[in-house]
Amino acid sequence: MLPPPSPPPAADWLRPGAQLGLPVIWMVACLLVVPIGVYIVSYIPWALIDNHVLLASWPPGHEGQTLIDLTGAMYGYHNSLAVPHAADSPWWAWLFDLKPVWFYQEGFAGNTTAAIYDAGNIVVWWLGLPALAFAAWQAFARRSLPLALIMIGFAFQWIAWARIDRAAFQYHYYTSLPFLILALGYFLAEVWHGASWRTWVLARLAAAVAILGPAILWVLDRPLCGFVGVDRVNPNGQACPPIIPQFLLSTQTAALAAIVGLSALIVVRLFGRLGDEANDPSRDVWIGGRRISSSNVTLLWLGATAAVAIVATWLVQTQLGDSTLLTLDRIPVEPVAIVLAIPAVAIAAFVATARDARRFVVGAVVAIVGWFVVVYPNFSALPLPTAIANVYQGVLPTYLYAFQFPINNNKATVNIELFGPVPLLLAGSVVFLALVVGYSAWVWRLTLAERDAEERDAVELGPGLPRGAGGGAAGD
């Protein structure tokens, strides 16, 4: 019933049973011995100072803390840590870039501010979530090992944090991001090369929701505060309910807002023309005897718009005097978010009704690059006008310092040894789970073979013939 096995690899090192099992020994060495060896070697500088001991009797004459004791102490510290932090966040919040960690923030002369924090590219992170779901489904539907490895890599790096209730931070998610980016690249490639209508709808709706996401979170900030439990860790904070303590509109801020808003409208309009002009030769232009397609002309206009916006921004910051135009105190955020959401709704509707898949992919790449270009000056410690720097902290309501996530503050009452019964039991459970998964994969293979056999029998026997209990025709 099962299909014949594939022929063995020609190279000996790819056959587990070759050369008295040497490939298996090499595999175990690479997975266990090499990592442990690298871990030990990396502590040689530590062992050479302060009387530390790396291995038994080495370095000679050292009688202080051993590497095993240090490793156990590190495990005990993280196992018993119960100290809250204003920038901690749970594992599920990392998917949406809800709580970056601010490493540095300082004010300078000229009413400027610089900051360093680990916010992600929100376009990549948010579009990456439906891309992961799509990659997971395609890994199953296409029996694709590469896609399965992407999902396994992401899950192993991320889901392990679900059971950790000590203070954790968004940078713990960064080891999962390479797999998310691979899934996003695969997803956009599928759309580019012509995906099914379901995938095309998923891409458009996911992008539209991502565009509306910040406004939705700001409008629903109060329910979000209740869901997270902000009052448990920061009662009466300014984030819940969200209130702008003081709104200060200066001439430079107003001018920069006008430049950004006008540039965004022009870019959206030009992108809308790209698909309409692609197959319309009547809109082509001739310059110096050379024919230039209307799409290339539109791309030139896009580049010119970006250049003009950059020059205008530089002129505003260097030539325009900064004076206060308007000051308002204690403004509720929700009405402001609704007003700012109006252009976002228009852009989301434009994306959700897109007709050109390749233009959609180009727009996604432009949005990814554009987000980096816009946000990089703020998280790279580049001094910016304080009013502009504060705007970046309002991308999401959870970016605010006052919006804090609670953690488990109860100290561990049971001391767990690194090589005690509980860790060993967990290790045994992992091994047992691996065996169960392997057996399930084998049974699944048999099930697929039985299904294929039944389908072949149905084709050979034809419709209308009675079938026996074993799947064949009655009387076989």
N, C-alpha and C positions, 0 to 999 in steps of 0.2 A: 504493500500500500504506500509506503513512504517512497519518495523519489530516490534514485540512487545517489549515494554520496558523491561529492565533488572529488576529483582526483587529488591526491596529496600534493602539497607544494614541492617544487623541485629542490629548493634549498633545504639542507638538513636543519638549519637553525629555526625553520618555521614549523617543523614537525615535532610535537611534544615528546614523542617516544623515541626519537632518533638519538643515537650516541648515548645509550643508557640513561636517557632522560635529561641530558645536559641542557636542552632548551628550557625545561621546567625549572631546573636549578638556577639558570640564569634569570628567568622571570622572577623567581622568589628573591633572588639577590637584588634585582633592580627595584622591586617593590618594598622590600623590608631592609635589607642590609645597607644598601646605598643611602636611603634617607636617614637611617640611624647614624651611619658613618658621617654624613654631612653635618648632622646636628651636633655630633661630638666634636668634630674638627672645628666648627664655627666657634666653639667655646675655648679654644686654645689661648687666645689673648686674655680671656677672663681668668684662666687657670694660672697664668704667669704672674698675677698680681695678688696682693692681699692674702697670701697664704692659702689660696684656693686649691682644691684637688680635683683634677679632671678624671683620672682613673686611679685605681689602687696603686699607691706609692709613686704616682707621677703628678706633678713634678716632684723630684726628690726633695725631701725635707719639708714639704708642705703638709700641714695637718689641719687645715681649716675646713670650710664648707665644701662638700663634694657636689659634683654635678647632679647626682641623683637627689641629694637633699634640696638643691636649688630648684630642680624640676618639680619636686613634690611641693615646695613652698609656693611656686608660681601657680600650680594647680589649686592649692588650698586658698590662695588669695582670691582667685577668680571664682572659686566655688562659694566662698563666704562673703563676697563683696555685696554690700547692701546700701550703698551710698548713692543718693539721687544726684542728677546733674541736669542743668537747665537745657542742655543740648542733646540729651539722650532721646532715643526713639525706638519703638518696637520694630520687629522684623518686617511686619506687613507695611509699615509706613515708608520703608525704603523704596518700594516699588514706584511710589509716586513723588519721590524727591521732597518729602514733606518737611524734613528737619535737617538742614545742613548744619555743620559744626563750624562756628566762627572761631578761627584760630588767632585772628589779629584784627583790631579795629582801633584807629587812632585819628584824632583831629589835627589839622595843620593850619598854618597861617592862610589868610585869604578865604576863610570859611570853607575849607576843603576837608575831605575825609577819605581815608584809605582803609581797605579791608581785605582779608584773606579768609576764604571759607570754601567748603567742599561741595557746593551745590552742583548738581549734574546738569547735563543738557536736557532740559525738560522735553524737548521734541523727541530726542532719542529714547528717553526713558518711557514716556507715555505711549509713543507709537510702538515701542518694543514689546509692550504687554500683549496686544492682539497678535503681534508677530510671533511671540512665544506660543500662544494658543494655536495659531495656524501651523507652526512648525511641529508642535506635538501631534496634531491631528494628521499631518502629512507623514510624520514618522510612522504612525500606525497604518494609515491607508496605503502608503507606498512601500511599507516594510523597509524603510530607509535607515540603515545603520548610521550614516553620518548625521542625519537629523536626530536620531535617538541619542547619539553621543552629545549633541548640543543640549538636549533637554536634560540628560543625566548630569552633565557638568553643571548646568545652572541649578538644578534641584539640589545636588550634593553641596554646593557652595552656599545656598540660601536657606533651604528648609531646616538645616541643622540648628539655625538660630531660633526656631519657633519655640523650643522648649527652654530657652535661656531667659530667665526673668531678671537678671541683674541689668545694670545700666549698659546698654549697647548703643552704638553710634552708626551713623549712615555710612561711614567709611568701611564698615565691615561688609557692606554690600558690594564693594568695588571688585572683589574677586569673582562675582557672578556676572558683572557687566560684559566681559568679552563674549560670553555665550549669548547674552541678550542682543548684542550688536550683530553677531553672526546670524541670529534668527531674523533680525530686522533686515539685514542685507538679503537674506533668502526671500523674505516676504516681498520686498520691493522688486527684486529680480523677477519673481513670479508675476507681479503686476505689470512690469515692464514688457515681458515677453508674451503677455496675453493670458490672464488668469480666467478662471470660470466666473460666471456672473455673481455667484455667492461670494467668492473671494474679493471681487471688485467692489461689491456692496460693503463687505466688511472693512476694506481699506478706506473707503470714503467716509463711512459712518464713524470709524475709529478716529480718523483725522478730525472730523467735525467735532466730536466729543472732546478731543484733546484741545482744540481751539477754545471751546467753551469752558474747559475745566477750571482754570483759575477764577473766572467770574462766578461759576457755580459754587465753588468752595467758599468764596467770599460772601455770597448771598446766603449760603447755608452755614455760615460760621457758627451760629449759636447751636444748632443741632450737632455740628461737628465737635464743638466743645463738650457737649453732654456725652457724646459717644466716647470720646477719648478720656474724659474725666479730668479735665484741666483743673477744676476747682479742688480736687483732692490734693494737688501738689502746689498750686498757686492760686489760692482763693482771692477773689476780688481783683484779679489781674486785668490789665487793660485789653487783653485779647478776648475776653469773654465777659460782657458783650464787647464786640469790636468798636472802638471809638478812636478817632484821630484826635489826639490831644490838642494839636494846633496845626492848622493848615496855613502854610505861608506860600503865597504865589509871588515870585519875583519876576522881573523883566526877562532875565536869562532863562528861567524855568519856562515861562510862557512861550518864549521864542523857540526853545528847544522842543517843547511839546508840539508847537505848530509845524516845525520842520519834520518831526517824526510822523505825525498824523498825516500830513500832506504826502510825504514820501510813501507811506504805507498805502494810501489810496491810489497813488499813481502806479505802484508796483502791482497791486491787485488788478487794476485795469489793464495794464500791459500784459500780465499773464493771461487774462481773459481773452486777449486778442491773439495770442500765439496759436491756439488751436483753430480759431476761425480763419486765420490767414494762411494756414499751412498749405491748403489746396486751392488757393485763390491767386493765380498768376497775375490777375489784373491789378493787384496791389503792389506788385514788384516795382522797384525803382531802378533807373539807369544812372550811373555816375561814371563819367569819364569813359563811356562806351562799354562799361561793365554792368552786367545785370546783377542786382542784389535782391535776394528774396525778401518778402515782407517780414518773414520770421526773423531773419538776420537784422533787419532794420529795427524790429521791436527789441531784440536783444541789445542792440546798440543804445536804444533809448533807456533800457534798464540800467546799463552801465553808466550812462550819463546821469541818470537820476541818482544813483549811488554816489557818484563823484560830486554832484552838486550838493547833496545832503551832507557829505563829509566837509566840504569847503564851508558851507553855511554854518555847520556846527562849530568849526574852528573860528569863524568870524564872530559868532555870538559869544564864545567864551573869551575871546581876546580883545574884541573891539567894543562890545556892547556893555555899557555900565549896568551894574546890578543894583536895582532898588526894589523895595517892597511895593507890590500893587494891591495885595489883598491878604488879610489875616482873619482866620476864623478859628474859634476854639470849640473843642469837644463836638466833633461832627460824627454822627453815626455812619458806619462804613457801608451798610447795605444800600442806601439810595445812590451813593457814589458808584458802587459796584454795578448797579443796574444800569446807570447811565453809560459807564464805560463798556458794558456788555453789548450795547447796541451795535457798534461796529463789529464786535466779535461774532454776533449772530449773523450779520451779513456775510462775513468771510466764511463762517461755518456752512451757511447755506450754499455759498458758491462752491465750496469744496465738496459738499455732500451731493451736489448735482453735476459734478465734473463728468465729462464725456471722453476725454482723452487720457488714457492710462499713462502714457509716457510723459505727458505734461504734468500729471499728478506726481509721478516719481521725481521729476526734475524739481517740482515745487517743494516736495518733501526734503530733498537734498539742500535746496536753497534755504529752507526754513532751518535746517540743522546748522548749516554754516552761519546763517544770519543770527541765530540765537547765540552762537559762540562769539561772534564778532561784537554783538551788543552787550553781552554779559561779561566777557573777559576783562574789560577795563575795571570792573567793580571787584571781582574776586582775586585780582592779581596785584593788589596793593597800589594801583595807580590812583593818585589823588584826584578826586572828582569834587565838584561843588556839592556841599552837604545835602542840599535839597535833592539833587539827582541821586546821590548815594542812598538816601533814605527811600527813594522810589523802588530801588532794587529789592529792598527788604519787604516790600509789599507785593511781590509776585504772587505769593500764596499766603493765606492767613497764618499758616503754621510756621512761616519763617520768623515771625515776631518772637522776641525773647520771652515775652509773657506767655506765649502758647507753649506749655510744657507737658510732656507725657509722663504719667506716673509709672513707677516701677515697684517691684516687691522690696519693701524696706525691712522685712523680717529677716533677721540674721539666721543663718543655718545653725540648728541646734545639735546636729549629728556630725561628728568629724568623719570625713570619708578619706581613707588613705588611697594614694595613687594606685597601689597594687593590692588594695583590699578586696573583700568579697563583692562589693557593689560594682566597681569598675570591671572586675573579671566577669561578673554576671552579665553586664551590658555587652562586653566583648563577645561572650558566648551567644548572646541574643542576636548580635549582628551576624555572626557566622551562621546561626540557624536560619535567619532571614535570608541570607544569601543562598543557602541550600534550597529553601522554599521557592525563591524566585527562579533558580535554575530548574527545579523540577517543574514548576508551572510553565516555564518556557518550553520544556520538552513535551508536556501534555498539550500545550497549545499547538505545537508542531504536528502532533498526531491528529488533533481536532481539525486542523486545516487540511491535512491529507485526507481524512475521512470525508470532509465536505467536498473536496475536489473529486473524490471517487464517486460520491453520490451524484454530483452534477454530470460526470461522464456517463454514468449508468442511465441517467434520465435522458441524455441525448441519444444513447445507443438504443434504448428500449422504445423510445418514442412515447407520445402521449396515449393515455387510455389503457395501458397495460397495468394489471394489478401488481402490487409490490408486496413482497414478503416481509417478515419481521426484521430480517437482516438487511433490508435495503434493496435486495435484488428482486427480480420478477418472481411471482408466485410459481412454485413448482421447480425452481432452480435447485 
